[in-house]
C-alpha cells in the first residue's frame, strides 16, 4: 500500500487480528511515513475510545452504527442516535485519557 502512495489503510478484522496491540505493533515501523489506519471488525462502543486514542488510528468503523435492518426498515433515527452516542464517546475519550 505504501509503495502505491496510500497513507490511509483499513485494518480488518481488527479485533480478530489482535486488536489495538497488533495495530500499534504494525504501525510502529511506519509512523514516520504518515500512514494511519481505520480499524473495523469488532469495534464497539466498549472499545471505541481505546482505539481512537492511538496515534495509529485516523477513524474507526463499526456495523453497530448503521445496522442493515435499520437501513432497510428506515430507522434512521436509531442510526442517528447511535452515531451521536459514538461522537459523544469520542469527545469524552479526548477529554479523559483514562477512558
Secondary structure, 3 states (H helix, E strand, C coil): CHHHCCCEEEECCCCCCCHHHHHHHHHHCCHHHCCEEEECCCCCCCCHHHHHCCCCEEEECCCCCCCHHHHHCCCHHHHHHHHHHHHHHHHHHHHCCCC
